[in-house]
Amino acid sequence: MGWMAIVSPPAGPASPWPGQGPPEAGASTGRACDNRAVMSHAYILTLSCPDRPGIVHAVSGFLLERGGNIEEAAQYNDHDTGLFFMRVQFACPQGVAELQQALAAFAAGYGMDWKLHPRDQAMRTVLMVSKEGHCLNDLLFRWKSGLLPLDIRAIVSNHREFYQLAASYNVPFHHIPVTAATKEQAEAKQLEIIEAEGAELVVLARYMQILSNNLCQKLAGRAINIHHSFLPSFKGAKPYYQAHDRGVKLIGATAHYVTADLDEGPIIEQDVARVDHSKTVEDLTALGRDTESLVLARAVKWHSEHRVLLNGHKTVIFK
């Protein structure tokens, strides 16, 4: 079993600081920065920690001491778990390495789980697909239209159907067939591609293979899946035929993080569409595909903007 790349990889992502160098030597970091005099970098800080009074004040003070200017902030206290969540978008003259070092020392005193992201750095992404291309086509179009802050590095598929679509967007296409006998080797090759591309996000855009527990663990928190949502739940082949046969009145879709528990990972986004007795199987299928594409696009956008924080088996989303 092998793989093939149909087109050459696109050029690497732009520098996180387009047109900018590091802060000028001797720039003040002990007072609020004057953006007219000191060049600033744009960041997004996400964090969670045990809740206690004064966290917002402490974070704001930490940024102020380093010349930071907060542009957007949101926080949430989960009374069920006793955890505090926060997302802060800010500008600051300090470089990323210097700021990360200071954050590590600051966060230790609060038991924080934190991440610092350059705001203007597109998220490296690998898309996976099988034979249904509606979600893949939608994501590629939104990305190329500048609607998703992604850097799509590769498309991986167990079928050949979409190599021409990938080529039209100048994205490498890797065909990796999967059978019961070759699943382990296929997943090893998939992971090799994901890691080689430095992917921060893997999107299962209707990839119709169940990932092994091992691969799910290695992609924890950075793989998003999409599937239909019916009540009652219809499993197996042709779910829209089953839904039509039962006369459902709602169809929908769910986007969630991938876990070893099939389709039970933390939910990022859901939506529904009403239907009635006049709708054919073809109508349900078309409407379902539209809903799946929209829900997946929202989930990918929020994740790539660092708006989704994991909260156990749930998520906190700062829209």
C-alpha positions in Angstrom: 0.0 0.0 0.0 1.3 3.4 -0.8 0.3 7.0 -1.2 0.6 9.6 -3.9 0.7 13.4 -4.0 -0.9 14.8 -7.1 0.3 18.4 -6.8 3.2 20.1 -5.2 2.8 21.6 -1.7 2.0 25.3 -1.6 4.4 27.7 -0.1 4.7 27.7 3.7 2.6 30.1 5.7 3.5 33.8 6.0 5.5 35.0 9.0 3.3 35.4 12.1 4.4 39.0 12.1 4.0 40.2 8.5 6.3 43.1 7.8 7.4 43.3 11.4 10.6 42.5 13.2 11.2 42.0 17.0 10.5 44.9 19.4 13.1 47.6 19.3 15.9 47.1 21.8 15.3 49.1 25.0 11.6 49.4 24.4 9.7 50.0 27.6 7.7 47.0 28.9 6.7 48.5 32.3 3.9 50.8 31.1 1.0 50.8 28.7 2.4 50.9 25.2 2.0 53.8 22.8 1.1 52.0 19.6 2.3 55.0 17.6 5.9 54.7 18.9 6.3 50.9 19.6 5.6 48.2 17.1 3.1 45.7 18.6 2.4 42.0 17.9 -1.2 40.6 17.9 -1.9 37.7 20.2 -4.7 35.5 21.5 -4.4 34.0 25.0 -6.6 31.2 26.2 -6.6 29.8 29.7 -8.4 27.7 32.2 -7.8 27.2 35.9 -9.5 26.6 39.2 -11.8 29.6 39.9 -10.9 32.2 42.5 -11.4 35.9 43.0 -9.1 38.3 41.1 -8.1 36.3 38.0 -9.4 38.8 35.5 -7.6 41.6 37.4 -4.4 39.6 37.5 -4.4 38.7 33.8 -5.2 42.4 32.9 -2.4 43.6 35.2 0.1 41.1 33.7 -0.6 42.3 30.2 -0.5 46.0 31.2 2.9 45.5 32.8 4.2 44.3 29.5 2.7 47.1 27.5 -0.3 45.0 26.4 -3.5 46.5 25.1 -6.6 44.3 25.4 -8.8 44.4 22.3 -11.3 41.7 23.1 -11.9 39.6 26.3 -14.4 37.0 27.4 -14.6 34.8 30.5 -16.8 32.1 32.0 -17.1 30.5 35.5 -18.3 26.9 35.5 -20.1 26.5 38.8 -20.4 22.8 38.2 -16.7 22.1 37.9 -15.3 25.1 39.7 -13.2 26.1 36.7 -12.6 29.5 35.2 -12.1 30.0 31.4 -10.9 33.1 29.6 -9.9 34.2 26.1 -8.1 37.5 25.6 -7.2 39.1 22.3 -4.5 41.8 22.7 -1.6 43.7 21.2 1.8 43.8 22.9 5.4 44.9 22.0 7.0 41.8 23.5 8.0 38.9 21.2 6.3 35.5 21.5 9.2 33.8 23.2 9.7 36.5 25.8 5.9 36.6 26.5 5.6 32.8 26.8 8.4 32.7 29.3 6.7 35.4 31.5 3.3 33.7 31.1 4.7 30.3 32.3 5.9 31.9 35.5 2.7 33.9 36.0 0.3 30.9 35.2 2.1 28.6 37.7 0.7 30.6 40.6 -2.9 30.0 39.4 -2.5 26.4 38.2 -3.4 27.6 34.7 -3.7 25.5 31.5 -2.8 28.2 28.9 -1.9 28.7 25.3 -0.6 31.8 23.5 -1.3 32.1 19.8 -0.1 34.7 17.2 -3.4 36.1 16.1 -2.5 36.6 12.4 -1.0 33.1 12.0 -3.2 30.8 9.9 -3.8 27.4 11.4 -2.1 24.6 9.6 -4.8 22.1 8.7 -5.1 18.6 7.1 -8.5 17.6 5.6 -9.6 14.0 5.4 -12.4 12.8 3.1 -13.9 9.6 1.6 -16.5 9.7 -1.3 -18.9 12.5 -0.2 -17.3 15.8 -1.0 -19.9 18.5 0.1 -18.0 19.4 3.3 -14.6 19.3 1.6 -15.7 21.5 -1.2 -17.3 24.0 1.2 -14.3 24.3 3.4 -11.9 24.7 0.4 -14.1 27.5 -1.0 -14.4 29.3 2.3 -10.7 29.0 2.9 -9.8 30.4 -0.6 -12.3 33.2 -0.1 -10.6 34.3 3.0 -13.4 33.3 5.3 -11.4 30.7 7.3 -8.0 31.5 9.0 -6.5 28.2 7.8 -3.4 27.1 6.0 -4.7 23.9 4.3 -1.6 21.8 3.9 -2.9 18.5 2.5 -6.0 16.4 1.7 -5.9 12.7 2.7 -8.4 10.3 1.3 -9.0 6.5 1.1 -10.5 7.1 -2.4 -9.3 8.9 -5.5 -12.5 10.9 -6.3 -11.3 14.3 -5.2 -7.7 14.5 -6.5 -8.8 17.0 -9.3 -10.6 19.2 -6.7 -7.5 19.2 -4.6 -5.4 20.1 -7.6 -7.7 23.0 -8.5 -6.9 24.5 -5.1 -3.2 23.7 -5.4 -3.4 21.4 -2.3 -1.4 18.1 -2.2 -3.7 15.1 -2.4 -2.6 11.8 -0.7 -4.5 8.7 -1.6 -4.1 6.1 1.2 -6.4 3.1 0.7 -7.7 1.5 3.9 -8.7 -2.1 4.5 -9.1 -4.2 7.6 -5.7 -5.7 6.9 -3.9 -2.4 6.2 -5.6 -0.1 8.7 -2.6 0.1 11.0 -0.1 0.9 8.2 -2.6 3.4 6.6 -3.0 5.3 9.9 0.7 5.4 10.4 1.1 7.0 7.0 -1.8 9.4 7.7 -0.1 10.5 11.0 3.2 10.8 9.3 1.6 13.3 6.8 -0.2 15.2 9.6 3.0 15.6 11.6 5.1 16.4 8.6 2.8 19.3 7.8 2.8 20.5 11.4 -1.0 20.3 11.4 -2.7 22.0 14.4 -6.1 20.8 13.1 -7.3 17.7 11.3 -10.9 17.9 9.9 -12.8 14.7 9.1 -14.8 16.2 6.2 -17.0 13.1 5.8 -14.1 10.7 6.2 -16.0 7.4 6.6 -13.4 5.3 8.4 -13.4 4.8 12.2 -10.1 6.0 13.6 -8.3 3.6 16.0 -8.0 4.5 19.7 -4.3 5.1 19.2 -4.8 7.7 16.5 -7.7 9.3 18.4 -5.4 9.8 21.4 -2.6 11.3 19.2 -5.1 13.7 17.7 -6.9 14.6 20.9 -8.2 18.2 20.9 -7.1 18.9 17.3 -9.4 16.7 15.2 -13.0 17.6 14.3 -15.6 15.3 12.9 -19.1 16.0 11.4 -22.1 13.6 11.3 -25.8 13.8 10.9 -28.1 14.2 13.8 -31.5 12.5 13.8 -34.1 11.7 16.4 -34.4 8.8 16.7 -30.8 8.0 15.8 -30.3 6.1 12.6 -27.0 4.1 12.3 -25.4 2.3 9.5 -25.9 2.8 5.8 -28.3 5.3 4.1 -29.5 7.2 7.3 -31.6 9.6 5.2 -33.5 6.7 3.8 -34.2 5.5 7.3 -35.2 9.0 8.4 -37.6 9.3 5.5 -39.1 5.9 6.2 -39.8 7.0 9.8 -41.2 10.4 8.8 -38.8 12.6 10.8 -39.6 16.2 11.3 -36.1 17.5 12.1 -32.8 16.7 10.5 -29.5 18.2 11.6 -25.8 17.9 12.1 -23.2 17.8 14.9 -19.6 18.8 14.8 -17.5 17.5 17.6 -13.9 16.6 18.6 -12.8 13.1 17.8 -12.4 10.7 20.7 -12.1 6.9 21.0 -15.8 6.8 21.8 -17.4 6.9 18.4 -19.4 10.2 17.7 -19.4 11.0 21.4 -16.6 13.6 21.6 -17.1 17.1 23.1 -19.6 19.0 20.9 -18.6 22.2 19.2 -21.7 23.1 17.1 -25.1 21.7 16.1 -27.9 22.9 13.9 -31.3 21.5 12.6 -33.7 22.0 9.7 -37.4 21.3 9.8 -38.9 18.9 7.2 -42.3 17.5 6.5 -44.1 14.7 4.8 -43.7 16.3 1.4 -39.9 15.9 1.4 -38.4 13.1 -0.7 -35.3 11.2 0.3 -33.4 13.3 -2.2 -34.7 16.5 -0.5 -33.6 15.2 2.9 -30.2 14.3 1.6 -29.6 17.7 0.0 -30.8 19.6 3.1 -28.7 17.4 5.3 -25.6 18.0 3.3 -26.1 21.7 3.5 -26.6 21.6 7.2 -23.5 19.4 7.7 -21.4 21.8 5.6 -22.6 24.9 7.6 -22.1 23.3 11.0 -18.7 22.0 10.2 -17.6 25.4 8.8 -18.7 27.1 12.0 -16.8 24.6 14.2 -13.7 24.9 12.1 -13.8 28.7 12.2 -14.3 28.9 16.0 -11.5 26.4 16.5 -9.1 28.2 14.2 -9.8 31.4 16.0 -9.0 29.8 19.3 -12.6 30.3 20.6 -13.2 26.7 21.7 -11.9 25.6 25.1 -12.3 22.0 26.3 -14.1 21.5 29.6 -14.0 17.8 30.3 -16.4 16.2 27.9 -18.0 19.5 27.1 -16.7 22.8 25.4 -16.7 26.4 26.3 -17.1 28.6 23.2 -16.4 32.3 23.1 -18.2 33.5 20.0 
